């Protein structure tokens, strides 16, 4: 049971990392970026965030993760968290009193200045710029919805910002929360071994990334583009830039227009690539 979520009062903390103990013994953690997640499924965390680079960074205390289990804040013997929609219709809605108590609890432990966001298909579309901004904040508090979502008054009362992963409907906010945390945490300095890799990848400059290759030099008769093996760094840089521009132009006219605008070029002027 040692790595099951441990209950500290009403809050369940993913105990394998003992965030609060580490904080006491390691002053660096006092400044660690902190994600707090309100969810009916705390056992779903850290999930994939516990693997690979984000998992290592979590163990190293570069960021912290804390879940607030919604269930104990529920009503009555069965700790009910939902009820039928006012005005009728299908499904269930998360109760504002229950969610309110969970939010108050999570807020009491959140770093000052950490925004509180609700994962929701109606929200503003999550993107790299938002990940960058969040990574510069002291942390974030995320609310994962379930069923038909939560009572609108909670959003209004706490001035919560809604954030969407895209134009599709998930069953709950947990996968969306993990995606948002993953994209954000990898931008925290030292989380990725090679910091330069975030500066060159897709979206960081408003372009999609150029294609990548590795050994073997020929695979199924397909060679790596010769220029990449030439050792000529100047040519390689221009080739990569040209490929990134071409891909962006073909696949994402929206990004391409924005890129051309900020680079002071005419978006309609066809450039030979
Ligand atoms: N009835 C709602 C959908 C509820 S889906 C509607 O039509 O808008 C249940 C929960 O899953 C939501 O409360 C939200 O937390 C999460 N969710 C679903 N789709 C999402 C998306 N695209 N981005 C972020 N969270 C999403």
Boltz pocket constraint, residues with backbone or C-beta under 6 A from the ligand:
constraints:
  - pocket:
      binder: B
      contacts: [[A, 118], [A, 119], [A, 120], [A, 121], [A, 122], [A, 143], [A, 144], [A, 145], [A, 146], [A, 147], [A, 148], [A, 149], [A, 150], [A, 163], [A, 164], [A, 165], [A, 166], [A, 167], [A, 168], [A, 169], [A, 170], [A, 171], [A, 172], [A, 173], [A, 174], [A, 176]]
      max_distance: 6.0
